[in-house]
Amino acid sequence: MDAKKRILATLAGFAVYFILGFLIYGVLLMDFYASNIGTATGVMRTDADMQWWALIAGNVMMAYLLVYIFGKWANVTSFARGLKAGAMVGFIMALGFGFNMYGTTNISNLTATLVDTVVMAVMMGATGGVVGWVLGRK
């Protein structure tokens, strides 16, 4: 896999992950997460306080994680295989991280932790599908 293909797959994956993150977290489930927050206070940033550079860098790295796994180890080169593999990576990663955070912080309740696992599986699945498709293009 050449550098150009890795960069294109990362950029395409970033776009999908970023847009889905906005739609799911910022629009569709915003009220759900607000009502399922833990007892911690002052942890959410307002729109004016968001650190956009960090959000973008994190989204790029999530896309590149799939590019690296698919290209280096798994040889995922189709939308369908990328969708399945991305969803599984997202589910396992979110469940592990979510339970660690739930066990050590008061940021969210268990309901939000479990829902977030499903959200991440959907986001990473869609991202993985696009990444796999781009990696498989000739």
TIBAGU-491410 format. One record per residue: chain; residue in three letters; x, y, z of N, C-alpha, C in turn. Coordinates in pm, 1 decimal, decimal comma. Layout:
<atoms>
[A; Ala; [X; Y; Z]; [X; Y; Z]; [X; Y; Z]]
...
</atoms>
This chain:
<atoms>
[A; Met; [86,0; -118,2; 0,0]; [0,0; 0,0; 0,0]; [89,7; 123,2; 0,0]]
[A; Asp; [65,6; 211,8; -94,5]; [149,9; 330,1; -105,1]; [98,0; 444,5; -17,2]]
[A; Ala; [183,5; 544,4; -0,6]; [151,0; 657,9; 86,6]; [29,3; 735,0; 37,4]]
[A; Lys; [17,0; 750,5; -93,7]; [-96,4; 825,1; -149,4]; [-228,4; 758,2; -111,5]]
[A; Lys; [-233,6; 626,4; -122,2]; [-356,0; 553,5; -89,3]; [-386,2; 564,7; 60,5]]
[A; Arg; [-282,6; 557,0; 144,9]; [-302,4; 572,3; 289,6]; [-356,2; 710,7; 323,0]]
[A; Ile; [-302,1; 811,9; 259,1]; [-347,0; 949,4; 285,4]; [-490,9; 968,5; 239,0]]
[A; Leu; [-523,4; 921,2; 119,6]; [-660,5; 934,3; 68,9]; [-760,0; 858,1; 156,6]]
[A; Ala; [-723,7; 737,6; 199,0]; [-811,7; 658,8; 285,9]; [-830,2; 727,0; 421,0]]
[A; Thr; [-723,6; 785,5; 473,4]; [-732,7; 856,4; 600,9]; [-822,5; 978,7; 588,2]]
[A; Leu; [-805,7; 1055,6; 482,3]; [-888,5; 1175,1; 461,9]; [-1035,4; 1138,9; 440,8]]
[A; Ala; [-1061,4; 1034,9; 362,6]; [-1199,5; 991,8; 340,8]; [-1260,3; 941,3; 472,3]]
[A; Gly; [-1183,8; 863,3; 546,4]; [-1230,6; 813,3; 675,5]; [-1255,0; 925,4; 774,4]]
[A; Phe; [-1165,2; 1022,6; 776,2]; [-1182,3; 1139,4; 862,8]; [-1313,2; 1210,9; 832,5]]
[A; Ala; [-1341,5; 1232,4; 704,5]; [-1463,5; 1304,2; 665,9]; [-1587,7; 1230,6; 715,1]]
[A; Val; [-1591,7; 1100,2; 697,2]; [-1706,3; 1021,4; 742,5]; [-1718,6; 1026,5; 894,2]]
[A; Tyr; [-1608,1; 1004,0; 964,2]; [-1608,0; 1000,7; 1110,1]; [-1649,3; 1136,4; 1168,2]]
[A; Phe; [-1597,2; 1244,1; 1111,4]; [-1627,4; 1379,0; 1158,9]; [-1774,7; 1413,5; 1137,9]]
[A; Ile; [-1825,4; 1386,6; 1018,5]; [-1965,6; 1418,3; 988,0]; [-2060,1; 1335,0; 1074,4]]
[A; Leu; [-2032,0; 1205,8; 1086,9]; [-2116,6; 1121,9; 1171,8]; [-2109,5; 1165,0; 1317,9]]
[A; Gly; [-1992,1; 1203,3; 1363,7]; [-1978,4; 1251,5; 1500,9]; [-2064,1; 1373,8; 1526,2]]
[A; Phe; [-2061,8; 1466,9; 1432,4]; [-2145,6; 1586,0; 1445,2]; [-2293,4; 1548,8; 1446,2]]
[A; Leu; [-2333,2; 1464,7; 1350,4]; [-2474,7; 1429,0; 1339,4]; [-2524,3; 1348,9; 1460,7]]
[A; Ile; [-2445,8; 1251,4; 1502,7]; [-2490,9; 1164,7; 1611,4]; [-2477,6; 1233,3; 1746,6]]
[A; Tyr; [-2356,9; 1281,4; 1777,7]; [-2334,3; 1341,8; 1909,2]; [-2389,2; 1484,0; 1919,6]]
[A; Gly; [-2373,8; 1560,3; 1811,6]; [-2411,5; 1700,9; 1816,3]; [-2555,6; 1731,1; 1784,3]]
[A; Val; [-2625,8; 1637,9; 1718,1]; [-2763,7; 1663,0; 1678,9]; [-2858,3; 1556,0; 1735,6]]
[A; Leu; [-2841,8; 1432,1; 1690,0]; [-2938,5; 1327,2; 1722,7]; [-2942,9; 1289,3; 1870,8]]
[A; Leu; [-2826,9; 1270,7; 1932,3]; [-2823,0; 1221,0; 2070,6]; [-2774,2; 1324,3; 2172,7]]
[A; Met; [-2771,5; 1449,5; 2133,9]; [-2722,3; 1553,4; 2224,1]; [-2802,9; 1556,7; 2353,2]]
[A; Asp; [-2934,4; 1554,4; 2344,3]; [-3019,1; 1557,8; 2464,0]; [-3005,6; 1429,4; 2546,1]]
[A; Phe; [-2991,8; 1315,5; 2477,2]; [-2972,9; 1188,5; 2548,7]; [-2848,2; 1193,6; 2634,9]]
[A; Tyr; [-2735,9; 1235,2; 2576,6]; [-2611,0; 1240,0; 2653,0]; [-2618,6; 1343,7; 2765,1]]
[A; Ala; [-2684,6; 1454,6; 2740,6]; [-2700,0; 1556,5; 2844,7]; [-2779,4; 1503,2; 2963,3]]
[A; Ser; [-2877,3; 1418,1; 2937,3]; [-2958,8; 1364,7; 3047,3]; [-2897,4; 1239,1; 3109,8]]
[A; Asn; [-2790,3; 1186,4; 3053,6]; [-2724,8; 1067,9; 3108,1]; [-2581,5; 1096,1; 3151,9]]
[A; Ile; [-2556,3; 1219,5; 3184,1]; [-2424,6; 1258,5; 3232,0]; [-2409,0; 1211,7; 3376,0]]
[A; Gly; [-2287,8; 1188,3; 3416,4]; [-2260,9; 1146,2; 3553,2]; [-2265,2; 1263,6; 3648,9]]
[A; Thr; [-2211,6; 1243,7; 3766,4]; [-2215,5; 1347,4; 3869,4]; [-2102,2; 1448,4; 3856,7]]
[A; Ala; [-2006,5; 1424,4; 3768,6]; [-1898,1; 1519,8; 3749,0]; [-1953,8; 1649,0; 3690,1]]
[A; Thr; [-1901,4; 1762,0; 3731,7]; [-1948,2; 1890,3; 3679,9]; [-1833,9; 1964,2; 3611,2]]
[A; Gly; [-1870,2; 2048,7; 3517,5]; [-1771,9; 2131,7; 3449,0]; [-1683,1; 2056,6; 3352,2]]
[A; Val; [-1723,8; 1938,7; 3308,0]; [-1638,0; 1861,6; 3218,4]; [-1667,8; 1884,0; 3070,9]]
[A; Met; [-1785,5; 1932,2; 3038,4]; [-1821,2; 1954,7; 2898,5]; [-1780,3; 2095,4; 2855,9]]
[A; Arg; [-1723,2; 2105,6; 2738,3]; [-1688,1; 2236,3; 2682,4]; [-1808,4; 2290,4; 2605,5]]
[A; Thr; [-1823,3; 2422,3; 2608,6]; [-1926,4; 2485,5; 2526,0]; [-1872,1; 2496,7; 2383,7]]
[A; Asp; [-1958,8; 2530,8; 2289,7]; [-1913,7; 2547,7; 2151,6]; [-1801,4; 2650,1; 2142,1]]
[A; Ala; [-1809,9; 2754,8; 2221,7]; [-1708,0; 2859,8; 2218,3]; [-1574,7; 2812,3; 2275,5]]
[A; Asp; [-1578,2; 2715,0; 2364,7]; [-1456,7; 2667,0; 2430,7]; [-1395,3; 2543,1; 2366,2]]
[A; Met; [-1462,4; 2488,2; 2264,1]; [-1411,1; 2365,1; 2203,8]; [-1272,8; 2386,6; 2145,8]]
[A; Gln; [-1191,1; 2286,2; 2157,8]; [-1056,9; 2287,6; 2100,6]; [-1063,5; 2211,8; 1967,5]]
[A; Trp; [-1095,4; 2285,8; 1861,3]; [-1119,6; 2223,5; 1731,6]; [-998,8; 2149,9; 1678,1]]
[A; Trp; [-880,0; 2203,1; 1702,3]; [-759,6; 2136,7; 1653,2]; [-749,4; 1995,4; 1712,4]]
[A; Ala; [-781,9; 1981,4; 1840,9]; [-773,1; 1851,8; 1907,9]; [-881,8; 1756,6; 1857,4]]
[A; Leu; [-1001,9; 1808,6; 1835,4]; [-1110,2; 1726,7; 1783,5]; [-1075,2; 1674,8; 1643,9]]
[A; Ile; [-1024,6; 1761,8; 1559,1]; [-986,4; 1721,7; 1423,6]; [-870,7; 1622,2; 1427,0]]
[A; Ala; [-769,8; 1648,9; 1508,2]; [-656,1; 1557,1; 1518,2]; [-701,4; 1420,0; 1568,6]]
[A; Gly; [-789,7; 1417,1; 1666,3]; [-841,1; 1290,6; 1717,2]; [-920,2; 1214,7; 1612,7]]
[A; Asn; [-1000,8; 1284,9; 1534,2]; [-1078,7; 1221,6; 1428,1]; [-988,0; 1166,1; 1318,9]]
[A; Val; [-883,8; 1240,5; 1284,1]; [-787,7; 1192,5; 1184,8]; [-720,3; 1064,8; 1235,8]]
[A; Met; [-683,7; 1062,4; 1362,6]; [-616,7; 945,3; 1417,5]; [-709,7; 823,3; 1424,5]]
[A; Met; [-837,5; 845,1; 1450,4]; [-932,3; 733,9; 1449,6]; [-942,3; 674,0; 1309,7]]
[A; Ala; [-946,7; 759,2; 1208,4]; [-950,0; 709,6; 1070,8]; [-819,7; 637,5; 1036,7]]
[A; Tyr; [-706,6; 695,5; 1077,1]; [-578,5; 633,6; 1045,9]; [-559,9; 500,6; 1119,1]]
[A; Leu; [-618,6; 486,4; 1236,4]; [-613,1; 358,3; 1306,6]; [-668,0; 247,3; 1216,6]]
[A; Leu; [-781,1; 274,2; 1154,3]; [-839,2; 174,6; 1064,0]; [-754,6; 156,3; 938,2]]
[A; Val; [-701,4; 264,1; 883,8]; [-613,9; 253,5; 766,7]; [-494,9; 163,6; 799,9]]
[A; Tyr; [-436,1; 184,7; 914,7]; [-319,0; 106,6; 955,5]; [-354,8; -40,7; 974,4]]
[A; Ile; [-461,1; -67,8; 1049,5]; [-501,8; -206,0; 1074,3]; [-538,9; -274,9; 943,4]]
[A; Phe; [-618,6; -208,7; 861,9]; [-665,8; -269,7; 737,6]; [-551,9; -291,9; 638,6]]
[A; Gly; [-463,8; -194,7; 627,5]; [-356,5; -202,3; 529,2]; [-237,9; -285,8; 573,2]]
[A; Lys; [-207,1; -283,0; 701,6]; [-87,1; -350,2; 751,8]; [-113,3; -496,1; 789,7]]
[A; Trp; [-227,5; -522,1; 852,4]; [-250,6; -654,7; 909,0]; [-367,0; -730,7; 846,5]]
[A; Ala; [-475,9; -663,3; 817,8]; [-599,8; -734,0; 785,4]; [-629,2; -744,1; 635,7]]
[A; Asn; [-559,7; -668,5; 553,2]; [-583,0; -668,3; 408,8]; [-731,3; -648,1; 374,9]]
[A; Val; [-789,9; -546,7; 434,4]; [-930,1; -512,3; 407,3]; [-932,0; -417,3; 288,4]]
[A; Thr; [-998,6; -458,9; 181,4]; [-999,0; -378,4; 59,2]; [-1137,0; -368,4; -4,2]]
[A; Ser; [-1240,9; -377,1; 77,0]; [-1376,0; -359,2; 24,0]; [-1461,3; -286,8; 128,3]]
[A; Phe; [-1570,0; -228,7; 81,0]; [-1659,7; -158,7; 172,4]; [-1718,8; -255,0; 275,1]]
[A; Ala; [-1765,4; -370,8; 229,1]; [-1832,6; -465,6; 319,3]; [-1738,7; -516,8; 427,9]]
[A; Arg; [-1618,3; -555,8; 389,5]; [-1522,3; -604,3; 490,0]; [-1480,0; -491,6; 583,4]]
[A; Gly; [-1465,2; -370,5; 529,2]; [-1428,8; -255,8; 612,1]; [-1538,3; -220,7; 710,6]]
[A; Leu; [-1663,0; -230,0; 665,8]; [-1777,3; -203,2; 753,0]; [-1778,3; -298,9; 871,5]]
[A; Lys; [-1763,7; -427,8; 844,6]; [-1764,3; -528,5; 950,8]; [-1644,4; -512,2; 1045,0]]
[A; Ala; [-1526,3; -499,4; 987,3]; [-1405,6; -489,0; 1069,4]; [-1405,5; -358,7; 1149,2]]
[A; Gly; [-1444,3; -249,3; 1086,8]; [-1449,2; -120,8; 1156,2]; [-1547,9; -122,1; 1271,4]]
[A; Ala; [-1664,2; -182,3; 1249,0]; [-1764,9; -191,2; 1355,4]; [-1712,7; -272,3; 1472,8]]
[A; Met; [-1643,2; -381,9; 1444,8]; [-1589,2; -464,9; 1553,0]; [-1478,6; -391,7; 1628,1]]
[A; Val; [-1388,7; -326,3; 1556,5]; [-1283,2; -248,7; 1622,1]; [-1345,7; -138,7; 1708,5]]
[A; Gly; [-1442,8; -67,1; 1654,0]; [-1508,7; 40,0; 1729,1]; [-1581,2; -11,9; 1851,5]]
[A; Phe; [-1650,5; -124,0; 1837,0]; [-1724,8; -181,6; 1949,2]; [-1630,4; -223,2; 2062,2]]
[A; Ile; [-1526,3; -297,6; 2028,5]; [-1432,6; -345,3; 2130,9]; [-1360,0; -228,3; 2196,5]]
[A; Met; [-1313,3; -134,8; 2115,7]; [-1240,7; -19,9; 2167,8]; [-1330,1; 64,5; 2258,7]]
[A; Ala; [-1451,4; 92,1; 2215,3]; [-1542,3; 175,3; 2294,0]; [-1586,0; 105,5; 2422,1]]
[A; Leu; [-1610,6; -23,8; 2415,0]; [-1652,2; -96,6; 2534,6]; [-1539,6; -99,5; 2637,2]]
[A; Gly; [-1418,2; -125,3; 2592,0]; [-1303,9; -125,0; 2683,1]; [-1280,1; 11,8; 2744,2]]
[A; Phe; [-1275,3; 114,5; 2659,5]; [-1253,3; 250,0; 2708,5]; [-1370,0; 295,8; 2795,1]]
[A; Gly; [-1492,0; 266,7; 2751,0]; [-1610,2; 308,8; 2825,2]; [-1616,7; 248,7; 2964,0]]
[A; Phe; [-1590,6; 118,3; 2975,4]; [-1592,3; 55,4; 3107,8]; [-1480,4; 107,6; 3197,2]]
[A; Asn; [-1362,6; 133,7; 3137,9]; [-1254,3; 193,0; 3217,3]; [-1294,3; 330,4; 3270,0]]
[A; Met; [-1353,2; 412,2; 3183,4]; [-1395,9; 545,6; 3225,4]; [-1509,1; 537,7; 3327,4]]
[A; Tyr; [-1605,2; 448,6; 3304,1]; [-1716,9; 433,0; 3397,1]; [-1666,3; 385,6; 3533,9]]
[A; Gly; [-1568,9; 298,1; 3533,0]; [-1515,2; 245,5; 3657,8]; [-1429,6; 344,0; 3735,0]]
[A; Thr; [-1378,7; 448,2; 3666,7]; [-1284,3; 538,3; 3733,7]; [-1327,4; 684,4; 3738,8]]
[A; Thr; [-1436,1; 721,2; 3669,6]; [-1478,6; 861,5; 3668,5]; [-1629,7; 871,9; 3688,2]]
[A; Asn; [-1677,5; 993,1; 3702,1]; [-1820,8; 1021,8; 3712,1]; [-1868,3; 1104,4; 3592,6]]
[A; Ile; [-1810,7; 1078,5; 3476,3]; [-1844,2; 1158,3; 3358,5]; [-1978,6; 1118,5; 3299,2]]
[A; Ser; [-2008,8; 988,7; 3295,9]; [-2137,5; 945,2; 3242,3]; [-2188,4; 824,9; 3320,6]]
[A; Asn; [-2316,2; 796,2; 3303,7]; [-2373,0; 679,9; 3371,5]; [-2355,4; 555,5; 3284,0]]
[A; Leu; [-2397,9; 440,8; 3334,9]; [-2380,1; 315,7; 3262,3]; [-2461,3; 312,9; 3133,2]]
[A; Thr; [-2579,5; 371,6; 3133,7]; [-2662,1; 375,4; 3012,3]; [-2588,3; 446,4; 2899,5]]
[A; Ala; [-2532,3; 562,5; 2927,9]; [-2458,2; 637,2; 2825,4]; [-2334,1; 560,3; 2781,4]]
[A; Thr; [-2270,4; 492,1; 2872,5]; [-2152,7; 412,7; 2839,3]; [-2188,2; 303,1; 2739,4]]
[A; Leu; [-2298,7; 234,6; 2762,8]; [-2340,1; 126,3; 2672,6]; [-2389,4; 179,5; 2538,1]]
[A; Val; [-2463,9; 288,7; 2539,9]; [-2510,3; 349,0; 2414,7]; [-2390,6; 398,5; 2333,4]]
[A; Asp; [-2292,5; 454,5; 2400,8]; [-2174,5; 504,1; 2331,3]; [-2100,4; 391,1; 2259,9]]
[A; Thr; [-2104,8; 271,9; 2315,4]; [-2042,8; 157,0; 2250,2]; [-2110,0; 129,1; 2115,9]]
[A; Val; [-2240,6; 136,0; 2113,1]; [-2314,4; 114,3; 1988,3]; [-2287,2; 228,2; 1889,8]]
[A; Val; [-2286,2; 351,7; 1939,4]; [-2258,2; 467,3; 1854,4]; [-2120,4; 453,7; 1790,6]]
[A; Met; [-2021,3; 416,4; 1870,0]; [-1886,1; 401,9; 1816,0]; [-1877,5; 287,7; 1715,0]]
[A; Ala; [-1950,7; 180,2; 1738,4]; [-1951,0; 70,2; 1641,9]; [-2008,6; 117,7; 1508,7]]
[A; Val; [-2113,9; 197,0; 1513,4]; [-2174,6; 250,5; 1390,7]; [-2077,6; 346,6; 1321,2]]
[A; Met; [-2020,8; 438,5; 1397,4]; [-1929,1; 536,0; 1337,6]; [-1804,7; 469,8; 1278,7]]
[A; Met; [-1745,7; 379,4; 1354,1]; [-1625,0; 312,2; 1305,0]; [-1658,6; 214,6; 1192,7]]
[A; Gly; [-1778,3; 156,7; 1195,4]; [-1819,1; 70,0; 1085,4]; [-1829,7; 147,2; 954,7]]
[A; Ala; [-1899,2; 260,0; 958,6]; [-1912,6; 343,3; 838,1]; [-1776,6; 394,7; 792,0]]
[A; Thr; [-1695,8; 438,3; 887,0]; [-1561,1; 485,8; 854,2]; [-1479,1; 372,4; 794,0]]
[A; Gly; [-1487,3; 255,4; 854,5]; [-1415,3; 139,0; 803,1]; [-1460,2; 99,3; 664,2]]
[A; Gly; [-1589,4; 112,1; 637,5]; [-1638,5; 81,0; 504,4]; [-1575,0; 170,3; 399,5]]
[A; Val; [-1570,9; 298,4; 426,9]; [-1511,4; 393,8; 332,6]; [-1360,8; 370,6; 321,2]]
[A; Val; [-1294,2; 348,1; 433,2]; [-1149,8; 322,1; 431,4]; [-1120,6; 196,0; 349,5]]
[A; Gly; [-1195,0; 89,7; 373,1]; [-1175,8; -32,9; 296,5]; [-1198,7; -13,1; 148,0]]
[A; Trp; [-1302,1; 63,0; 114,6]; [-1331,8; 91,3; -25,4]; [-1217,2; 166,9; -91,3]]
[A; Val; [-1166,5; 271,6; -24,0]; [-1056,1; 350,0; -81,0]; [-930,6; 263,7; -94,2]]
[A; Leu; [-901,0; 182,9; 7,4]; [-781,9; 97,9; 0,3]; [-791,8; -5,7; -112,2]]
[A; Gly; [-913,7; -44,9; -147,2]; [-932,1; -144,4; -252,7]; [-936,7; -88,9; -393,9]]
[A; Arg; [-942,4; 42,3; -405,7]; [-947,4; 102,8; -539,4]; [-814,5; 86,2; -610,7]]
[A; Lys; [-822,1; 61,5; -740,3]; [-699,3; 42,6; -820,8]; [-643,9; 174,2; -866,1]]
</atoms>
